[in-house]
Amino acid sequence: MCVIFRIFVIFFIYIFLSISHIFASDWQTAIAETEALITQTKTAGGLWRDTEKLLAQAKEFQSNGNQQEAYTFLHKAKQQAELAHQQATKQLDNLLIPYYLKH
């Protein structure tokens, strides 16, 4: 019985380490995508006020080990960056050609 328990514990430790490695690589990819999108939005001239704050909070939650909150704030930051980029490009299009000249 003790041998089966040890095998069981070793198996779950192995699974946990595998999952945490996958999470770390996914986390790094998601952070890189969000930071690139924020940079692109800044270039377009329309980054929203709290987007970088949300990204900083996500990194803080990640460093504290709260992965669920980290992904929540990272998702909010990415979503804000996407929407801000759409808004900035839309407003830039409207600035260049006045509505009465569009047919």
C-alpha positions in Angstrom: 0.0 0.0 0.0 2.8 2.4 0.8 4.5 1.7 -2.6 1.3 2.5 -4.4 0.9 5.8 -2.5 4.5 6.8 -3.3 4.0 6.1 -7.0 0.7 8.1 -6.9 2.5 11.1 -5.2 5.4 10.9 -7.7 3.0 10.8 -10.6 1.2 13.9 -9.4 4.4 15.8 -8.8 5.5 15.0 -12.3 2.1 16.2 -13.7 2.2 19.4 -11.7 5.7 20.2 -12.9 4.7 19.6 -16.5 1.7 21.8 -16.2 3.6 24.6 -14.4 6.2 24.6 -17.2 3.4 24.8 -19.8 1.8 27.7 -17.8 5.1 29.5 -17.7 5.7 29.4 -21.5 2.0 30.3 -22.2 2.4 33.2 -19.7 5.5 34.5 -21.4 3.9 34.3 -24.8 0.8 36.1 -23.6 2.8 38.8 -22.0 4.9 39.3 -25.1 1.8 39.6 -27.3 0.1 42.1 -25.0 3.3 44.2 -24.7 3.6 44.2 -28.5 0.0 45.2 -28.9 0.4 48.0 -26.3 3.5 49.3 -28.2 1.5 49.2 -31.5 -1.4 51.1 -29.9 1.0 53.7 -28.5 2.4 54.2 -32.0 -1.1 54.7 -33.3 -1.6 57.4 -30.6 -4.5 56.0 -28.7 -3.4 54.0 -25.7 -6.0 54.1 -22.9 -5.1 55.3 -19.4 -5.3 52.0 -17.5 -4.0 49.5 -20.0 -0.4 49.6 -18.7 -1.6 49.6 -15.1 -3.6 46.4 -15.8 -0.5 44.8 -17.3 1.6 45.7 -14.3 -1.1 44.3 -11.9 -1.1 41.1 -13.9 2.7 40.8 -13.6 2.4 41.5 -9.9 -0.3 38.8 -9.4 1.9 36.4 -11.3 5.0 37.1 -9.2 2.8 36.5 -6.0 1.6 33.2 -7.4 -2.0 34.1 -8.0 -2.2 32.8 -11.6 -6.0 33.1 -12.0 -6.0 36.8 -11.2 -2.9 37.3 -13.3 -4.6 35.9 -16.4 -7.7 37.9 -15.6 -5.8 41.2 -15.5 -3.7 40.2 -18.5 -6.9 39.4 -20.5 -8.3 42.8 -19.5 -5.1 44.6 -20.6 -5.0 42.8 -23.9 -8.6 43.5 -24.6 -8.2 47.2 -23.7 -5.1 47.4 -26.0 -7.1 45.9 -28.9 -10.1 48.2 -28.4 -7.9 51.2 -28.0 -6.0 50.3 -31.2 -9.3 50.0 -33.1 -10.5 53.3 -31.8 -7.2 55.1 -32.6 -7.2 53.8 -36.2 -10.8 54.6 -36.7 -10.4 58.1 -35.4 -7.3 58.6 -37.6 -9.3 57.5 -40.6 -12.0 60.0 -39.8 -9.5 62.8 -39.2 -7.9 62.4 -42.6 -11.0 62.6 -44.7 -13.9 64.7 -43.6 -17.3 63.0 -43.7 -18.7 65.4 -46.3 -15.9 64.4 -48.7 -16.6 60.7 -48.4 -18.9 59.2 -51.0 
